[in-house]
Amino acid sequence: MNINIRRLSVRPWWARVGLLVLLGTVGLGPGIGPALASETAQHPAFGDATVFASVPAPGHPFGVAVDKNRVYISTSAGDFFADPSIGGHRNSDGERVFAYDQKGNLVTTTSIATGPNSNMGLFGLALDGNPNPDHQLYIADMNGRILRLSLDQKDAAPVLFAEAPLAGGWMATMWNDLVFDRAGNLFMTDDKPRLWRVTPDGQASIWFQDTRLTGLFGVAGGPLGGRIDPTGKFLYFTITISLEFPGEAVVYRIPLVDHPSASDLEVVHRFPVVYGQQPPQAAGLAFAKSGNIYVGLIGTNQIAVLDPAGNEIRRISSPLFDSPWGLAFMGQSLLVTNASIEPTEIPDHWKVLKVFVGESGLPLNRPRTSGQDSGMAEDLQS
């Protein structure tokens, strides 16, 4: 087999193993022309990508949330394939949540301890609707925690809001993305074949599980990005690299009922594996007000656009993309985090990109929460 080892080395760990059996040649992705910056910034074209902000160490921006006058970015510096003998690395310096103003200037930095030699960091972010002085940011830690950070208190320390009731670390459960429903419950994707619901008082329980959600590698490749649709009745989520449809990325949906059944699970869209190309590997997703769905494809370094029925209608490519992980709307553009997961780090790729799409985003649910009075008040600042 003619395998491009260098290309494989910069993809998430599940792209570096296993799929060598499926693919004969690894290429650079579909032959779609890159979306370059337009000649005049005042008249951007669909797909024009520019750098919104650079992300300092520890780098690897994952999650993104847009507030009234701030943009919050989480990091995950631990390598998914953290074996030093093959170039991976572990992170003992903790992770960060960075706050930027609307022009991309770094305003504040919050340090969050993740433990020594960690190979998992932070991902999903969700904002509540509390007014000052009790506005909160909820942070998914892929080590099985949800943290809460007060945004109105200077130098506030993150506190533990919820914890997965399973032992075994990320190999047992890896909370990825999180999104509020209208009642204030948080719904969580798990890289294992399950979804979680966390009540407003921080109690976590498995909400739905099904073998069809299993990732190709068992402990990885399962549910990743998650968002609630414009009707407020369905949770949509991505499967990064599916076992049910080997190597494909999948978008599913399931109704927001108390006890969904196996028959409730619906396929919205499948991204096929194309021989000779990187597997697509779906990550974060975001809804436009129109109902269009934007999906980050970290394998092919693209953003796919689905219509409300789940049909792919466009692809966005840019030479600036390097693992487009998290997505969030700001105005008529998407903010896209460049996770840039690679054994040999390239700090210049740690960017938040601004991609013009010509439509605005669906407002996320931001319920009132009990803020500092709920959850477990454990100081987690490093």
C-alpha positions as a Markdown table, in Angstrom:
| # | Residue | x | y | z |
|---|---|---|---|---|
| 1 | Met | 0.0 | 0.0 | 0.0 |
| 2 | Asn | 1.2 | 3.5 | -0.8 |
| 3 | Ile | 0.5 | 5.3 | 2.5 |
| 4 | Asn | 1.3 | 9.0 | 3.1 |
| 5 | Ile | 2.6 | 8.7 | 6.6 |
| 6 | Arg | 3.2 | 12.4 | 7.0 |
| 7 | Arg | -0.4 | 13.1 | 6.2 |
| 8 | Leu | -1.6 | 10.6 | 8.7 |
| 9 | Ser | 0.6 | 11.9 | 11.5 |
| 10 | Val | -1.3 | 15.2 | 11.7 |
| 11 | Arg | -4.8 | 13.7 | 12.1 |
| 12 | Pro | -6.5 | 12.7 | 15.3 |
| 13 | Trp | -5.3 | 9.3 | 16.6 |
| 14 | Trp | -8.2 | 7.3 | 15.3 |
| 15 | Ala | -7.2 | 8.4 | 11.8 |
| 16 | Arg | -3.7 | 7.1 | 12.3 |
| 17 | Val | -4.7 | 3.5 | 13.1 |
| 18 | Gly | -7.2 | 1.0 | 11.9 |
| 19 | Leu | -8.1 | 2.9 | 8.7 |
| 20 | Leu | -4.9 | 1.7 | 7.1 |
| 21 | Val | -6.8 | -1.5 | 6.6 |
| 22 | Leu | -9.6 | 0.4 | 4.8 |
| 23 | Leu | -7.7 | 2.8 | 2.6 |
| 24 | Gly | -5.1 | 2.1 | 0.1 |
| 25 | Thr | -3.9 | 5.7 | -0.5 |
| 26 | Val | -4.4 | 8.7 | 1.6 |
| 27 | Gly | -4.8 | 11.9 | -0.3 |
| 28 | Leu | -5.6 | 15.5 | 0.4 |
| 29 | Gly | -9.4 | 15.4 | 0.2 |
| 30 | Pro | -12.0 | 16.2 | -2.4 |
| 31 | Gly | -11.0 | 18.3 | -5.3 |
| 32 | Ile | -12.8 | 21.5 | -4.2 |
| 33 | Gly | -11.0 | 24.8 | -4.6 |
| 34 | Pro | -10.0 | 26.6 | -1.4 |
| 35 | Ala | -12.0 | 29.5 | -0.2 |
| 36 | Leu | -9.6 | 32.4 | -0.3 |
| 37 | Ala | -10.0 | 35.8 | 1.2 |
| 38 | Ser | -11.9 | 38.2 | -1.1 |
| 39 | Glu | -10.2 | 41.2 | -2.6 |
| 40 | Thr | -12.2 | 43.6 | -0.4 |
| 41 | Ala | -13.1 | 42.8 | 3.1 |
| 42 | Gln | -16.2 | 44.9 | 2.8 |
| 43 | His | -17.6 | 42.5 | 0.2 |
| 44 | Pro | -16.8 | 38.9 | 1.4 |
| 45 | Ala | -17.8 | 35.9 | -0.7 |
| 46 | Phe | -19.3 | 32.8 | 0.8 |
| 47 | Gly | -16.5 | 30.7 | 2.4 |
| 48 | Asp | -14.0 | 33.6 | 2.7 |
| 49 | Ala | -11.8 | 32.7 | 5.7 |
| 50 | Thr | -9.6 | 35.0 | 7.7 |
| 51 | Val | -7.8 | 34.8 | 11.1 |
| 52 | Phe | -10.0 | 36.1 | 13.9 |
| 53 | Ala | -7.5 | 35.3 | 16.7 |
| 54 | Ser | -4.3 | 33.5 | 17.5 |
| 55 | Val | -4.3 | 31.1 | 20.5 |
| 56 | Pro | -1.3 | 31.0 | 22.8 |
| 57 | Ala | 0.0 | 28.0 | 24.6 |
| 58 | Pro | -1.1 | 25.4 | 25.4 |
| 59 | Gly | -2.9 | 25.9 | 22.1 |
| 60 | His | -5.1 | 23.3 | 20.3 |
| 61 | Pro | -8.3 | 25.4 | 20.5 |
| 62 | Phe | -11.4 | 23.1 | 20.6 |
| 63 | Gly | -14.6 | 24.7 | 21.9 |
| 64 | Val | -16.0 | 28.1 | 21.1 |
| 65 | Ala | -18.9 | 30.1 | 22.5 |
| 66 | Val | -20.0 | 33.6 | 21.5 |
| 67 | Asp | -21.4 | 36.0 | 24.2 |
| 68 | Lys | -22.6 | 39.6 | 23.9 |
| 69 | Asn | -19.1 | 41.1 | 23.9 |
| 70 | Arg | -16.8 | 38.1 | 24.4 |
| 71 | Val | -15.7 | 35.0 | 22.6 |
| 72 | Tyr | -14.7 | 32.1 | 24.8 |
| 73 | Ile | -12.2 | 29.4 | 23.5 |
| 74 | Ser | -11.2 | 26.2 | 25.3 |
| 75 | Thr | -8.0 | 24.2 | 24.7 |
| 76 | Ser | -7.1 | 20.5 | 24.6 |
| 77 | Ala | -3.3 | 20.2 | 24.5 |
| 78 | Gly | -3.2 | 16.5 | 25.4 |
| 79 | Asp | -2.6 | 14.3 | 22.3 |
| 80 | Phe | -5.3 | 11.8 | 21.5 |
| 81 | Phe | -2.6 | 9.2 | 20.8 |
| 82 | Ala | -0.3 | 10.1 | 23.6 |
| 83 | Asp | 2.5 | 7.6 | 23.1 |
| 84 | Pro | 5.8 | 9.4 | 23.2 |
| 85 | Ser | 7.5 | 6.6 | 21.3 |
| 86 | Ile | 5.5 | 7.6 | 18.2 |
| 87 | Gly | 5.6 | 11.3 | 18.6 |
| 88 | Gly | 2.6 | 11.9 | 20.8 |
| 89 | His | 2.7 | 14.0 | 24.0 |
| 90 | Arg | 0.9 | 14.4 | 27.3 |
| 91 | Asn | 0.0 | 17.7 | 29.0 |
| 92 | Ser | 0.9 | 18.4 | 32.6 |
| 93 | Asp | 0.4 | 22.1 | 32.5 |
| 94 | Gly | -3.4 | 22.2 | 32.6 |
| 95 | Glu | -5.7 | 23.7 | 30.0 |
| 96 | Arg | -7.0 | 27.2 | 29.4 |
| 97 | Val | -10.2 | 29.1 | 28.7 |
| 98 | Phe | -9.4 | 32.2 | 26.7 |
| 99 | Ala | -11.7 | 35.2 | 26.4 |
| 100 | Tyr | -11.4 | 37.5 | 23.4 |
| 101 | Asp | -13.2 | 40.7 | 22.5 |
| 102 | Gln | -15.3 | 40.9 | 19.3 |
| 103 | Lys | -12.2 | 42.1 | 17.4 |
| 104 | Gly | -10.1 | 39.0 | 18.4 |
| 105 | Asn | -8.0 | 40.6 | 21.1 |
| 106 | Leu | -7.2 | 38.4 | 24.1 |
| 107 | Val | -8.8 | 39.8 | 27.2 |
| 108 | Thr | -8.5 | 37.2 | 30.0 |
| 109 | Thr | -7.1 | 33.7 | 30.6 |
| 110 | Thr | -8.4 | 31.1 | 33.0 |
| 111 | Ser | -6.2 | 28.1 | 33.9 |
| 112 | Ile | -7.9 | 24.8 | 34.6 |
| 113 | Ala | -6.0 | 21.8 | 36.1 |
| 114 | Thr | -6.5 | 18.5 | 34.3 |
| 115 | Gly | -4.0 | 16.4 | 36.2 |
| 116 | Pro | -0.4 | 15.3 | 35.4 |
| 117 | Asn | 0.4 | 13.6 | 32.1 |
| 118 | Ser | -3.2 | 14.2 | 30.8 |
| 119 | Asn | -4.0 | 13.1 | 27.3 |
| 120 | Met | -7.4 | 14.7 | 27.3 |
| 121 | Gly | -8.5 | 18.3 | 27.8 |
| 122 | Leu | -11.5 | 20.6 | 27.4 |
| 123 | Phe | -14.0 | 20.9 | 24.6 |
| 124 | Gly | -17.7 | 22.0 | 24.7 |
| 125 | Leu | -18.8 | 25.4 | 26.1 |
| 126 | Ala | -22.2 | 26.6 | 27.0 |
| 127 | Leu | -23.4 | 30.0 | 28.3 |
| 128 | Asp | -26.4 | 30.4 | 30.6 |
| 129 | Gly | -28.8 | 33.3 | 30.6 |
| 130 | Asn | -28.2 | 34.6 | 34.1 |
| 131 | Pro | -27.9 | 38.4 | 34.3 |
| 132 | Asn | -25.0 | 40.2 | 36.0 |
| 133 | Pro | -23.5 | 39.4 | 38.4 |
| 134 | Asp | -24.1 | 35.7 | 38.1 |
| 135 | His | -23.5 | 34.9 | 34.4 |
| 136 | Gln | -21.9 | 31.5 | 34.0 |
| 137 | Leu | -19.9 | 29.6 | 31.4 |
| 138 | Tyr | -20.2 | 25.8 | 31.5 |
| 139 | Ile | -17.1 | 23.8 | 30.3 |
| 140 | Ala | -16.9 | 20.2 | 29.2 |
| 141 | Asp | -13.8 | 18.4 | 30.3 |
| 142 | Met | -13.2 | 15.2 | 28.3 |
| 143 | Asn | -11.9 | 13.6 | 31.5 |
| 144 | Gly | -15.6 | 13.2 | 32.5 |
| 145 | Arg | -16.4 | 16.6 | 34.2 |
| 146 | Ile | -18.4 | 19.7 | 33.6 |
| 147 | Leu | -16.9 | 22.8 | 35.1 |
| 148 | Arg | -18.6 | 26.2 | 35.8 |
| 149 | Leu | -16.9 | 29.5 | 35.6 |
| 150 | Ser | -18.4 | 32.8 | 36.8 |
| 151 | Leu | -17.9 | 35.5 | 34.1 |
| 152 | Asp | -18.8 | 38.5 | 36.3 |
| 153 | Gln | -16.3 | 37.9 | 39.1 |
| 154 | Lys | -12.7 | 39.0 | 38.5 |
| 155 | Asp | -10.2 | 36.2 | 38.7 |
| 156 | Ala | -13.0 | 33.7 | 39.4 |
| 157 | Ala | -11.9 | 30.1 | 39.8 |
| 158 | Pro | -13.7 | 27.3 | 37.9 |
| 159 | Val | -15.8 | 25.0 | 40.1 |
| 160 | Leu | -16.9 | 21.4 | 39.5 |
| 161 | Phe | -20.6 | 21.3 | 38.4 |
| 162 | Ala | -21.0 | 17.7 | 37.4 |
| 163 | Glu | -19.0 | 14.5 | 37.2 |
| 164 | Ala | -19.6 | 11.3 | 35.2 |
| 165 | Pro | -20.6 | 8.5 | 37.7 |
| 166 | Leu | -18.3 | 6.0 | 35.9 |
| 167 | Ala | -14.7 | 5.1 | 36.9 |
| 168 | Gly | -12.0 | 4.5 | 34.4 |
| 169 | Gly | -11.2 | 8.0 | 33.0 |
| 170 | Trp | -11.7 | 8.9 | 29.4 |
| 171 | Met | -11.5 | 5.2 | 28.4 |
| 172 | Ala | -14.8 | 4.7 | 30.2 |
| 173 | Thr | -16.5 | 8.0 | 29.3 |
| 174 | Met | -15.3 | 11.1 | 27.5 |
| 175 | Trp | -17.7 | 14.0 | 27.6 |
| 176 | Asn | -17.3 | 16.1 | 24.5 |
| 177 | Asp | -19.9 | 18.7 | 23.7 |
| 178 | Leu | -22.7 | 20.2 | 25.7 |
| 179 | Val | -25.8 | 22.1 | 25.0 |
| 180 | Phe | -28.7 | 23.5 | 27.1 |
| 181 | Asp | -32.3 | 22.6 | 26.4 |
| 182 | Arg | -35.0 | 25.2 | 27.3 |
| 183 | Ala | -35.6 | 23.7 | 30.7 |
| 184 | Gly | -31.9 | 24.1 | 31.8 |
| 185 | Asn | -30.8 | 20.5 | 31.3 |
| 186 | Leu | -27.4 | 20.0 | 29.7 |
| 187 | Phe | -27.2 | 17.3 | 27.0 |
| 188 | Met | -23.7 | 15.8 | 26.5 |
| 189 | Thr | -22.1 | 13.7 | 23.8 |
| 190 | Asp | -19.8 | 10.9 | 24.9 |
| 191 | Asp | -17.2 | 9.4 | 22.6 |
| 192 | Lys | -18.5 | 6.1 | 23.8 |
| 193 | Pro | -21.9 | 4.9 | 22.3 |
| 194 | Arg | -24.1 | 7.0 | 24.7 |
| 195 | Leu | -25.6 | 10.4 | 25.3 |
| 196 | Trp | -26.0 | 12.0 | 28.8 |
| 197 | Arg | -28.4 | 14.4 | 30.4 |
| 198 | Val | -27.3 | 16.6 | 33.4 |
| 199 | Thr | -30.0 | 18.2 | 35.4 |
| 200 | Pro | -29.9 | 21.8 | 36.6 |
| 201 | Asp | -28.6 | 20.7 | 40.0 |
| 202 | Gly | -25.6 | 18.8 | 38.4 |
| 203 | Gln | -26.9 | 15.2 | 38.5 |
| 204 | Ala | -25.6 | 13.3 | 35.5 |
| 205 | Ser | -27.3 | 10.2 | 34.0 |
| 206 | Ile | -27.1 | 8.2 | 30.8 |
| 207 | Trp | -30.0 | 9.5 | 28.6 |
| 208 | Phe | -29.6 | 7.2 | 25.5 |
| 209 | Gln | -27.2 | 4.5 | 24.4 |
| 210 | Asp | -27.1 | 2.3 | 21.4 |
| 211 | Thr | -24.5 | 0.2 | 19.7 |
| 212 | Arg | -25.1 | 2.2 | 16.4 |
| 213 | Leu | -23.3 | 5.1 | 18.1 |
| 214 | Thr | -20.1 | 3.1 | 18.6 |
| 215 | Gly | -17.0 | 4.6 | 17.0 |
| 216 | Leu | -14.8 | 2.5 | 14.7 |
| 217 | Phe | -12.2 | 2.0 | 17.4 |
| 218 | Gly | -14.6 | 1.2 | 20.3 |
| 219 | Val | -13.1 | 3.7 | 22.8 |
| 220 | Ala | -13.0 | 6.5 | 20.3 |
| 221 | Gly | -14.7 | 7.8 | 17.2 |
| 222 | Gly | -18.3 | 8.0 | 18.6 |
| 223 | Pro | -20.5 | 11.0 | 19.4 |
| 224 | Leu | -18.7 | 14.3 | 19.3 |
| 225 | Gly | -20.6 | 17.5 | 18.4 |
| 226 | Gly | -24.1 | 18.2 | 19.6 |
| 227 | Arg | -26.8 | 20.9 | 19.0 |
| 228 | Ile | -30.5 | 21.3 | 19.3 |
| 229 | Asp | -32.5 | 22.1 | 16.1 |
| 230 | Pro | -34.6 | 25.1 | 15.4 |
| 231 | Thr | -37.8 | 23.3 | 16.5 |
| 232 | Gly | -36.3 | 22.7 | 20.0 |
| 233 | Lys | -37.5 | 19.1 | 19.7 |
| 234 | Phe | -34.4 | 17.2 | 18.5 |
| 235 | Leu | -30.8 | 16.8 | 19.6 |
| 236 | Tyr | -28.5 | 16.5 | 16.5 |
| 237 | Phe | -25.1 | 15.0 | 17.0 |
| 238 | Thr | -22.1 | 13.8 | 15.0 |
| 239 | Ile | -20.3 | 10.5 | 14.9 |
| 240 | Thr | -16.7 | 11.2 | 14.1 |
| 241 | Ile | -15.8 | 7.8 | 12.5 |
| 242 | Ser | -18.5 | 5.2 | 12.6 |
| 243 | Leu | -18.5 | 1.5 | 13.2 |
| 244 | Glu | -22.1 | 1.0 | 12.0 |
| 245 | Phe | -21.1 | 2.6 | 8.7 |
| 246 | Pro | -17.4 | 1.7 | 8.7 |
| 247 | Gly | -15.1 | 4.8 | 8.5 |
| 248 | Glu | -18.0 | 7.2 | 7.6 |
| 249 | Ala | -18.9 | 10.3 | 9.6 |
| 250 | Val | -22.6 | 10.5 | 10.5 |
| 251 | Val | -25.1 | 13.1 | 11.7 |
| 252 | Tyr | -27.9 | 11.6 | 13.8 |
| 253 | Arg | -30.9 | 13.1 | 15.5 |
| 254 | Ile | -33.0 | 11.9 | 18.4 |
| 255 | Pro | -36.1 | 13.5 | 20.0 |
| 256 | Leu | -35.8 | 15.4 | 23.3 |
| 257 | Val | -38.1 | 13.2 | 25.3 |
| 258 | Asp | -37.5 | 11.7 | 28.8 |
| 259 | His | -36.8 | 8.2 | 27.6 |
| 260 | Pro | -35.9 | 7.9 | 23.9 |
| 261 | Ser | -36.1 | 4.4 | 22.4 |
| 262 | Ala | -33.9 | 2.7 | 19.8 |
| 263 | Ser | -36.5 | 3.4 | 17.2 |
| 264 | Asp | -36.3 | 7.1 | 17.8 |
| 265 | Leu | -32.8 | 7.3 | 16.4 |
| 266 | Glu | -32.7 | 8.8 | 12.9 |
| 267 | Val | -29.8 | 9.2 | 10.4 |
| 268 | Val | -29.7 | 12.8 | 9.1 |
| 269 | His | -26.7 | 12.5 | 6.9 |
| 270 | Arg | -23.8 | 10.1 | 6.1 |
| 271 | Phe | -20.4 | 11.4 | 4.9 |
| 272 | Pro | -19.0 | 8.5 | 2.9 |
| 273 | Val | -15.4 | 7.3 | 2.9 |
| 274 | Val | -13.9 | 8.0 | -0.6 |
| 275 | Tyr | -11.2 | 5.7 | -1.6 |
| 276 | Gly | -7.8 | 7.4 | -1.7 |
| 277 | Gln | -8.9 | 10.3 | 0.4 |
| 278 | Gln | -8.9 | 11.1 | 4.2 |
| 279 | Pro | -12.0 | 9.8 | 6.0 |
| 280 | Pro | -14.3 | 12.9 | 6.7 |
| 281 | Gln | -14.4 | 12.7 | 10.5 |
| 282 | Ala | -17.2 | 15.0 | 11.6 |
| 283 | Ala | -16.6 | 17.1 | 14.7 |
| 284 | Gly | -18.6 | 20.2 | 15.8 |
| 285 | Leu | -21.8 | 21.4 | 14.3 |
| 286 | Ala | -23.9 | 24.6 | 14.3 |
| 287 | Phe | -27.4 | 25.5 | 13.1 |
| 288 | Ala | -28.2 | 28.6 | 11.1 |
| 289 | Lys | -31.5 | 30.4 | 11.6 |
| 290 | Ser | -32.5 | 29.0 | 8.2 |
| 291 | Gly | -32.2 | 25.4 | 9.6 |
| 292 | Asn | -29.0 | 24.8 | 7.6 |
| 293 | Ile | -26.5 | 22.7 | 9.5 |
| 294 | Tyr | -22.7 | 23.4 | 9.4 |
| 295 | Val | -20.5 | 20.5 | 10.2 |
| 296 | Gly | -16.7 | 20.6 | 10.7 |
| 297 | Leu | -14.9 | 17.7 | 9.0 |
| 298 | Ile | -11.5 | 17.4 | 10.6 |
| 299 | Gly | -10.3 | 14.6 | 8.3 |
| 300 | Thr | -10.7 | 16.5 | 5.1 |
| 301 | Asn | -10.2 | 20.0 | 6.6 |
| 302 | Gln | -13.5 | 21.3 | 5.4 |
| 303 | Ile | -16.9 | 22.6 | 6.5 |
| 304 | Ala | -19.9 | 20.8 | 5.1 |
| 305 | Val | -23.3 | 22.6 | 4.8 |
| 306 | Leu | -26.5 | 20.5 | 5.0 |
| 307 | Asp | -30.0 | 21.8 | 4.3 |
| 308 | Pro | -32.7 | 21.2 | 6.9 |
| 309 | Ala | -33.6 | 17.9 | 5.3 |
| 310 | Gly | -30.0 | 16.7 | 5.7 |
| 311 | Asn | -28.8 | 17.0 | 2.1 |
| 312 | Glu | -25.3 | 18.3 | 1.6 |
| 313 | Ile | -25.5 | 21.5 | -0.5 |
| 314 | Arg | -22.0 | 23.0 | -0.2 |
| 315 | Arg | -18.5 | 22.4 | 1.0 |
| 316 | Ile | -16.1 | 25.1 | 2.3 |
| 317 | Ser | -12.4 | 24.6 | 2.0 |
| 318 | Ser | -9.6 | 26.9 | 3.0 |
| 319 | Pro | -5.8 | 26.5 | 3.3 |
| 320 | Leu | -6.2 | 28.0 | 6.7 |
| 321 | Phe | -8.1 | 25.0 | 8.0 |
| 322 | Asp | -6.2 | 22.6 | 10.2 |
| 323 | Ser | -8.7 | 20.3 | 12.0 |
| 324 | Pro | -11.8 | 22.6 | 12.1 |
| 325 | Trp | -13.2 | 21.4 | 15.4 |
| 326 | Gly | -15.6 | 23.8 | 17.1 |
| 327 | Leu | -18.1 | 26.0 | 15.3 |
| 328 | Ala | -20.1 | 29.0 | 16.5 |
| 329 | Phe | -21.9 | 31.8 | 14.7 |
| 330 | Met | -20.9 | 35.5 | 15.1 |
| 331 | Gly | -23.0 | 37.8 | 12.8 |
| 332 | Gln | -23.1 | 36.2 | 9.4 |
| 333 | Ser | -19.9 | 34.3 | 9.9 |
| 334 | Leu | -18.8 | 31.2 | 11.5 |
| 335 | Leu | -16.0 | 31.1 | 14.1 |
| 336 | Val | -14.0 | 27.9 | 13.6 |
| 337 | Thr | -11.4 | 26.6 | 16.0 |
| 338 | Asn | -8.2 | 25.1 | 14.4 |
| 339 | Ala | -7.4 | 22.2 | 16.8 |
| 340 | Ser | -4.3 | 21.4 | 14.9 |
| 341 | Ile | -3.7 | 18.0 | 16.5 |
| 342 | Glu | -0.3 | 16.8 | 15.5 |
| 343 | Pro | 2.7 | 15.1 | 17.2 |
| 344 | Thr | 5.1 | 17.9 | 16.2 |
| 345 | Glu | 3.3 | 21.0 | 17.3 |
| 346 | Ile | 2.9 | 24.0 | 15.0 |
| 347 | Pro | 1.8 | 26.9 | 17.2 |
| 348 | Asp | 1.2 | 29.1 | 14.1 |
| 349 | His | -1.8 | 26.9 | 13.3 |
| 350 | Trp | -3.5 | 27.5 | 16.7 |
| 351 | Lys | -6.0 | 29.9 | 15.2 |
| 352 | Val | -9.7 | 30.9 | 15.5 |
| 353 | Leu | -10.9 | 31.5 | 12.0 |
| 354 | Lys | -13.8 | 33.7 | 10.8 |
| 355 | Val | -15.6 | 32.2 | 7.8 |
| 356 | Phe | -18.2 | 34.3 | 6.0 |
| 357 | Val | -21.4 | 32.2 | 5.2 |
| 358 | Gly | -23.9 | 35.0 | 4.6 |
| 359 | Glu | -26.5 | 33.9 | 7.2 |
| 360 | Ser | -26.9 | 34.2 | 10.9 |
| 361 | Gly | -26.9 | 31.5 | 13.5 |
| 362 | Leu | -29.8 | 30.0 | 15.5 |
| 363 | Pro | -29.7 | 31.4 | 19.0 |
| 364 | Leu | -28.8 | 28.8 | 21.5 |
| 365 | Asn | -30.8 | 28.1 | 24.6 |
| 366 | Arg | -29.5 | 30.1 | 27.5 |
| 367 | Pro | -31.7 | 29.4 | 30.5 |
| 368 | Arg | -31.5 | 30.9 | 33.9 |
| 369 | Thr | -29.4 | 28.7 | 36.2 |
| 370 | Ser | -28.8 | 28.7 | 39.9 |
| 371 | Gly | -25.2 | 29.7 | 39.3 |
| 372 | Gln | -22.9 | 29.6 | 42.2 |
| 373 | Asp | -25.4 | 28.0 | 44.5 |
| 374 | Ser | -25.6 | 24.7 | 42.6 |
| 375 | Gly | -23.1 | 22.0 | 41.8 |
| 376 | Met | -20.1 | 21.0 | 43.8 |
| 377 | Ala | -18.0 | 24.0 | 44.8 |
| 378 | Glu | -14.6 | 22.5 | 44.4 |
| 379 | Asp | -11.9 | 25.0 | 43.4 |
| 380 | Leu | -10.2 | 23.7 | 40.3 |
| 381 | Gln | -7.9 | 26.6 | 39.3 |
| 382 | Ser | -4.3 | 25.6 | 38.8 |
